[in-house]
Amino acid sequence: MFRRPPRPTNSAEVVPLSRPQLLGVLAGLLLVGGVLLYGLGYTLVSSFSVGNAPDGLPSSTHMDADPTQQRDLIAAAPMATVAEDAGLTPGVAIALPPAIRLPVATTVGASGVSSGFPRTPEGAAAQLAAIEVRVLSAMSLPLATEVYRDWAMPGGVGAADWSQTRNVQSFLTHARQSSNQLDPGTLVSVTPAALQIKGTDGPDWVVACVLLDVRAALKAEARMGYGTCERMQWTGDRWLIGPGAPPVLAPSTWPGSDASVEAGWQPVASN
């Protein structure tokens, strides 16, 4: 019933999976829900891991470069190197540095981002944390773009290349979400866990760093995109599958993905 055209004679040609095989793969994916969560955590946390700033950190007080070069050097200064999986490996420190209390927001600004923090390095770190918590808790690409537009000055990387936009895109992809926003039933919580001030250039410019505690709760389920084609023929007063050899196999892509668009699939509007 689900037969496909005969195998290609060229042994080097890729043989596409049949419908039963695809469904078998889908069933197998249902067994890896726990592994998926670990992979998602790695996708997010690996880009957030930061360590102590090295000694000799450049600052405006001991550099002779012009202001633009000063800031570029501060931003580009190396940070501590940690293991690739450091953000995923549990551990308890014997001793911790003194805790820093983040300033409290006094208002809610554009795109629902908490704001009203003081003009201090800690205030800058608190604002950064508020921006990233808003974006990563929502896991919505439209919101990430909106937040960047409202909270970034011209001359930056742009919303599409912003690290948090990329993180949201990666999460939604690996969590197998159905659109560019978080699915109901998938929960993400983000909490500032630590900070460091990497460098300053006067009272109005800071490179602030925030370590975020990111947690995701996912349903143990799997999805896949399966493309299929049939000859359809109007007969009497209805469409039926028509006679003849089956059409060439349709591309199977994840719904809503770049590959889906490039393959020519047009999304169906919800009712």
ChimeraX attribute file (.defattr): number of C-alpha atoms within 10 A of each C-alpha:
attribute: neighborCount
match mode: 1-to-1
recipient: residues
	/A:1	3
	/A:2	6
	/A:3	9
	/A:4	15
	/A:5	11
	/A:6	7
	/A:7	11
	/A:8	10
	/A:9	7
	/A:10	8
	/A:11	8
	/A:12	7
	/A:13	9
	/A:14	9
	/A:15	11
	/A:16	13
	/A:17	13
	/A:18	14
	/A:19	15
	/A:20	11
	/A:21	11
	/A:22	16
	/A:23	14
	/A:24	11
	/A:25	14
	/A:26	16
	/A:27	14
	/A:28	11
	/A:29	16
	/A:30	13
	/A:31	13
	/A:32	13
	/A:33	16
	/A:34	12
	/A:35	10
	/A:36	19
	/A:37	19
	/A:38	12
	/A:39	16
	/A:40	19
	/A:41	18
	/A:42	18
	/A:43	16
	/A:44	23
	/A:45	21
	/A:46	16
	/A:47	13
	/A:48	18
	/A:49	20
	/A:50	20
	/A:51	13
	/A:52	12
	/A:53	16
	/A:54	13
	/A:55	7
	/A:56	7
	/A:57	14
	/A:58	20
	/A:59	17
	/A:60	16
	/A:61	10
	/A:62	9
	/A:63	12
	/A:64	10
	/A:65	11
	/A:66	10
	/A:67	12
	/A:68	9
	/A:69	12
	/A:70	20
	/A:71	21
	/A:72	11
	/A:73	17
	/A:74	19
	/A:75	16
	/A:76	10
	/A:77	15
	/A:78	12
	/A:79	14
	/A:80	10
	/A:81	12
	/A:82	12
	/A:83	10
	/A:84	13
	/A:85	12
	/A:86	14
	/A:87	21
	/A:88	16
	/A:89	8
	/A:90	6
	/A:91	7
	/A:92	6
	/A:93	5
	/A:94	5
	/A:95	6
	/A:96	7
	/A:97	5
	/A:98	6
	/A:99	8
	/A:100	10
	/A:101	10
	/A:102	17
	/A:103	16
	/A:104	14
	/A:105	17
	/A:106	11
	/A:107	11
	/A:108	12
	/A:109	13
	/A:110	12
	/A:111	17
	/A:112	14
	/A:113	21
	/A:114	21
	/A:115	19
	/A:116	15
	/A:117	19
	/A:118	15
	/A:119	11
	/A:120	14
	/A:121	20
	/A:122	20
	/A:123	20
	/A:124	22
	/A:125	24
	/A:126	27
	/A:127	24
	/A:128	21
	/A:129	26
	/A:130	21
	/A:131	21
	/A:132	21
	/A:133	21
	/A:134	21
	/A:135	27
	/A:136	24
	/A:137	18
	/A:138	18
	/A:139	26
	/A:140	22
	/A:141	24
	/A:142	13
	/A:143	20
	/A:144	27
	/A:145	19
	/A:146	15
	/A:147	21
	/A:148	20
	/A:149	15
	/A:150	13
	/A:151	16
	/A:152	13
	/A:153	10
	/A:154	8
	/A:155	6
	/A:156	10
	/A:157	11
	/A:158	15
	/A:159	19
	/A:160	14
	/A:161	11
	/A:162	15
	/A:163	14
	/A:164	23
	/A:165	24
	/A:166	16
	/A:167	21
	/A:168	24
	/A:169	19
	/A:170	16
	/A:171	23
	/A:172	21
	/A:173	16
	/A:174	14
	/A:175	23
	/A:176	19
	/A:177	19
	/A:178	16
	/A:179	14
	/A:180	17
	/A:181	16
	/A:182	21
	/A:183	16
	/A:184	10
	/A:185	9
	/A:186	13
	/A:187	15
	/A:188	15
	/A:189	15
	/A:190	19
	/A:191	17
	/A:192	18
	/A:193	11
	/A:194	17
	/A:195	22
	/A:196	18
	/A:197	16
	/A:198	21
	/A:199	22
	/A:200	20
	/A:201	17
	/A:202	10
	/A:203	9
	/A:204	10
	/A:205	14
	/A:206	21
	/A:207	17
	/A:208	21
	/A:209	21
	/A:210	20
	/A:211	18
	/A:212	23
	/A:213	15
	/A:214	19
	/A:215	16
	/A:216	17
	/A:217	11
	/A:218	18
	/A:219	13
	/A:220	14
	/A:221	15
	/A:222	18
	/A:223	15
	/A:224	15
	/A:225	14
	/A:226	14
	/A:227	14
	/A:228	11
	/A:229	11
	/A:230	16
	/A:231	13
	/A:232	12
	/A:233	12
	/A:234	10
	/A:235	10
	/A:236	7
	/A:237	6
	/A:238	8
	/A:239	11
	/A:240	13
	/A:241	12
	/A:242	13
	/A:243	10
	/A:244	8
	/A:245	10
	/A:246	14
	/A:247	12
	/A:248	11
	/A:249	15
	/A:250	12
	/A:251	17
	/A:252	18
	/A:253	18
	/A:254	19
	/A:255	21
	/A:256	16
	/A:257	16
	/A:258	10
	/A:259	14
	/A:260	17
	/A:261	14
	/A:262	10
	/A:263	13
	/A:264	9
	/A:265	16
	/A:266	11
	/A:267	10
	/A:268	6
	/A:269	5
	/A:270	4
	/A:271	3
